[in-house]
């Protein structure tokens, strides 16, 4: 199932703004696979649980998860067998770990800055430049 979530807070500005609606691919969703086998016979449509989301979420992606009694959207900065490490783009919070059972799903977006390696690169550059604004080195 794909859910719509209205965002609050500013830790992911400017990509995600307070009041934005984000579509989230639910971890428990069932999808269908269609296609052909290697011998060119038809592969019947088969529902499979998106427990495979742990395999599709990767560093740089944005995901929704439960942490400290709140539902949050932040960027995945690292992936482990037991869950994900998250951080915000603004550099206001310390990286923190959420086990897979607390990960609600992946934020869906066509914007390359919100997903994958490009998103991770953007987040790192943003935090780097923000560190100069917060405490100038000159």
C-alpha positions in Angstrom: 0.0 0.0 0.0 1.1 3.5 -0.7 0.2 6.1 2.0 0.3 9.9 2.0 1.9 11.6 5.0 1.8 15.3 5.7 5.1 16.5 7.0 6.0 18.8 9.9 9.3 20.2 11.0 12.3 21.7 9.1 15.1 19.2 9.5 14.9 18.2 5.8 14.6 21.7 4.3 14.7 22.7 1.5 13.8 19.3 -0.2 11.0 18.5 2.2 9.0 21.4 3.6 6.5 21.6 6.5 3.0 20.8 5.0 4.4 18.8 2.1 2.6 15.6 1.3 4.9 12.6 0.8 3.9 9.3 -0.6 5.4 6.3 1.3 5.7 2.8 0.0 4.6 0.7 3.0 6.9 -2.1 4.1 4.0 -4.6 4.3 2.8 -3.9 0.8 2.1 -6.7 -1.6 3.0 -6.2 -5.2 2.9 -8.3 -8.3 5.7 -9.6 -10.4 5.1 -10.1 -14.1 7.4 -11.1 -16.9 9.1 -14.1 -18.5 11.2 -16.9 -17.2 14.7 -17.4 -18.8 13.1 -20.1 -21.1 10.7 -17.4 -22.4 7.7 -19.1 -20.7 5.2 -16.7 -19.0 5.9 -15.9 -15.4 2.5 -15.9 -13.6 1.7 -12.9 -11.6 2.8 -13.6 -8.0 2.1 -11.5 -5.0 5.2 -11.0 -2.8 5.5 -9.1 0.5 7.6 -6.0 0.4 9.5 -7.3 3.3 12.1 -6.9 0.5 12.0 -3.1 1.3 15.1 -3.7 3.5 16.8 -4.7 0.2 15.5 -1.7 -1.7 16.3 1.0 0.8 19.9 2.2 0.4 22.0 5.0 1.7 20.7 8.3 0.4 17.1 7.3 0.3 14.6 9.0 2.5 12.4 6.8 4.6 9.7 7.1 7.3 10.3 5.3 10.6 9.2 5.4 14.3 11.7 6.7 16.8 11.3 8.1 20.3 7.5 7.8 20.1 7.3 9.9 16.9 7.0 9.1 13.2 9.9 10.7 11.3 11.2 11.2 7.8 14.9 11.4 7.4 17.7 10.2 5.1 19.3 6.7 5.3 23.0 7.2 5.9 24.0 3.6 6.5 22.4 0.2 6.3 23.1 -2.8 8.6 21.5 -6.3 8.8 19.4 -5.2 11.8 18.2 -1.9 10.5 19.1 1.6 9.2 21.0 4.6 10.4 19.2 7.9 9.8 20.1 11.6 9.9 18.6 14.8 8.8 19.8 17.0 6.0 20.1 20.1 8.1 22.7 18.6 10.5 20.6 19.4 13.6 20.3 15.9 15.0 22.8 13.2 15.7 22.7 10.1 13.5 20.6 7.4 15.1 19.7 3.7 14.5 16.2 2.3 13.8 15.6 -1.5 13.6 13.8 -2.8 10.5 10.5 -3.4 12.5 10.4 0.4 13.1 10.9 1.3 9.4 7.5 2.2 7.9 8.6 2.5 4.3 10.4 4.4 1.6 9.5 7.9 0.6 8.7 7.9 -3.1 10.0 10.8 -5.3 11.1 11.5 -8.8 13.6 14.1 -7.4 17.1 12.6 -7.6 18.2 14.7 -4.6 15.7 12.7 -2.4 17.0 9.2 -3.2 20.1 7.1 -3.8 23.7 8.2 -4.1 22.9 11.6 -5.5 20.7 12.2 -2.4 23.5 11.1 -0.1 26.0 13.3 -1.9 23.6 16.3 -1.6 23.1 15.6 2.2 26.8 15.5 2.8 27.5 18.7 0.9 24.7 20.5 2.6 25.9 19.5 6.1 29.5 20.5 5.1 28.4 24.0 3.9 26.0 24.4 6.8 28.9 23.8 9.3 30.6 27.0 8.0 27.4 29.0 8.4 26.9 27.8 12.0 30.5 28.4 13.1 32.5 30.4 10.6 36.2 29.3 10.3 37.5 32.6 9.0 
